[in-house]
Amino acid sequence: KQLAKIELIVDKGSSMISGGNDWEKNGNKYAVTISNIVQNSDIPDAQFSWNTKEHPGVEVVDLR
């Protein structure tokens, strides 16, 4: 909700994102540089899901 604008920087040679800039609504600006990208890495599906048993006391609100 705080971001007003995002600019991505793409390396023309590799067609990969190499960084970007983020502007917040309050005027703050952040520069991001990506120095290492690992393609096609083997990441388990569990890495992208929330396990409520590992986080007791946390309220989960599903707004789907």
C-alpha positions in Angstrom: 0.0 0.0 0.0 2.9 2.3 0.5 4.5 1.9 -2.9 3.6 4.5 -5.5 5.9 3.3 -8.3 8.3 0.5 -9.2 10.9 0.7 -11.9 12.8 -2.5 -13.0 16.2 -2.4 -14.6 16.7 -5.2 -17.2 20.1 -6.3 -18.5 19.7 -6.2 -22.3 22.4 -8.9 -22.9 20.8 -11.5 -20.6 17.2 -10.2 -20.5 17.4 -10.6 -16.7 16.3 -8.2 -14.0 19.4 -6.6 -12.6 17.8 -4.2 -10.1 15.2 -1.5 -9.7 13.9 1.5 -7.9 10.9 1.8 -5.5 9.1 5.0 -4.7 6.8 5.2 -1.7 3.9 7.5 -1.4 5.6 9.4 1.4 8.5 10.4 -0.9 11.1 7.7 0.1 13.0 6.1 -2.7 14.9 2.8 -2.5 17.4 1.4 -5.0 17.7 -2.3 -5.3 20.6 -4.2 -7.0 20.5 -7.9 -7.8 24.0 -9.3 -7.7 23.3 -13.0 -8.1 20.5 -15.0 -9.7 20.3 -18.7 -9.6 18.1 -20.1 -12.3 16.1 -23.3 -12.2 17.1 -24.1 -8.6 15.4 -26.9 -6.8 13.2 -25.2 -4.2 10.6 -27.4 -2.3 7.0 -26.4 -2.6 6.9 -26.1 1.2 9.0 -22.9 0.8 6.0 -21.2 -0.7 3.4 -22.2 1.8 2.5 -21.0 5.3 2.5 -23.7 8.0 0.4 -22.6 10.9 1.8 -25.3 13.1 5.3 -23.7 12.9 3.8 -20.3 14.0 1.6 -20.8 17.0 -0.4 -17.8 18.1 -0.4 -16.2 14.7 -3.8 -15.3 13.3 -4.2 -16.2 9.6 -6.7 -14.2 7.6 -7.4 -15.7 4.2 -8.9 -13.0 1.9 -9.3 -15.1 -1.2 
